[in-house]
């Protein structure tokens, strides 16, 4: 669970990086600041889920999840931040790819099956990620329509 929380934090770091990178574009800046705050909130919710379940219930639950994918995604975010690319289209594409992977949904689905009380919390985080994907795709479309030909 700590690695999933770390992934949420890395996503927040990525969006903070984007907010700084695109601070001259008010719309992009606001989008990425909002997404950063939401990812920090997701991290808090992941850690809350861990505390509520306790290690004895949580550890067996996490075993079926491919943590190599979680770790690889965390590493990919770190590498992307290091690149310092200022290409808006590439930044949006990477964020769409990240949000579209649904990595966190694997543990949320298992969590929901394991504990019905936490199913609502897991569902709320998933809905937040779905909104991220929608907002990113809408922003990408607006960006492509407003850039010079």
N, C-alpha and C positions, 0 to 999 in steps of 0.2 A: 504494500500500500504506500510505503514511503516513496517508492520509485514512481508510482502513478502521481503522487503529490508533487514530486520533483518535475515530472513532465508538465503538470499544470503550471508550475512556477516558471519553467523554461518558456512556455507559451506566453505567459505574462511578460517575461523579459523580452521576447521577440516583439510583442506589440508595443512595449515601452520604447524599444529601439526604433520601430517604425514611426511612432508618434514623434520622436525627436528628429528622425530623418526627414519627415514630411511636415515639419512644423510650419512651413510657409504655405501649406495648403490646409485651410481651416477645416474642410470637410474630412480629409484623410486624417488629420491630426486628432480631431474629435472622435472619429471612428476607432482609431487604435488606442486612444486613452480609455475609452469605454470598454473595449475588449480586454485591455490589460487589467482593469479593475474587476471585470467579470471572471477572468482566469484566476486572479488572486482569491476571489470568493470561492471558485471551484476548488482550489487547493484547500481552503479552510474546510469546505464541506467534505472533501475526501478524508481529511484528518479527523473530522468529527465522526464520520462513519466508522473509522478504525477504532476510535475511543468507545463508541457505543457498542460495537460488536465485541471488542476485546480480542486479544491475540488468540485465545483458544478457539474462538469461532471464526476469526478472520483468516488465520494462516492457511487452513485447509481450503478455504474458498479461493484464495489467490493462486494456488498451485496450477489450476488448468490454464491460466492466462500466460500467453507467451511473453515473458518479460524481456526477451531479446528484442522484440519489436518495440516495446516501450523504451528500452535503453537506446536502440538505434535511432528512434525518432528524437529522443532527447539530444543525442549526439548531433543529429542532422540540424537541429535548431541552433545548437552552439556554433556549428561550422557556418551556417548561413549568416548568423549575426557577425561573425568574424570577417565575412566577405566585404562588408560595407558597401554593398550595391545600392545605388540610388534610383534604380529603375522601378518605377511605380508598378508597371505591369508585372514584372517578375516578383515583386514583393507581394502583390495581391494573389498571384498564382500560387506562390508558396504557402501563403496563409490559407487559401482555399484547399490546397492539397492536405495541409495539416488538419484543418477542421473536418474535411471530408473523410479522413481515414477512419474515424470512429474508434480509435484505439481504446479510449476510456469506456466506450459502450460495452466492451467485452466484460470488464469487471463489474460494471453497473448491472448488466443482465444477470450475472451470477449472484450479485449482492441482492437483487430483487427476489430471486428465487429462494435465497437462503433466509431472508428476513423481511417479511412483509411490511414491518414498521419502517424500514429504511427504503422501501421501494419508492415511496413518494419523493424522498430526497434525491434518489438516483434519477428519477424521472424529471425532476426540476433541472438537474445539471444537464441532462441530455437535451432537454428543450432549449436550454441556453446555448449549447453547442450548435443545435440546428439553426437558431437565430443568427449565430455568428456566420454560419455558412451562407445563409440568405443575404445578410447585410454585405458580406464580402463580394458575393456574386453581383449584387445590385451596384455596389461601388465600382467594380471592375467594368460593368456595362456602361455606367455613366462616364467613367474615365475614358474608355475607348471611344465613346461618342463625342467627347469634348476635345480630345487631343487633335493637333493639326494633322492634316492628311499628308 
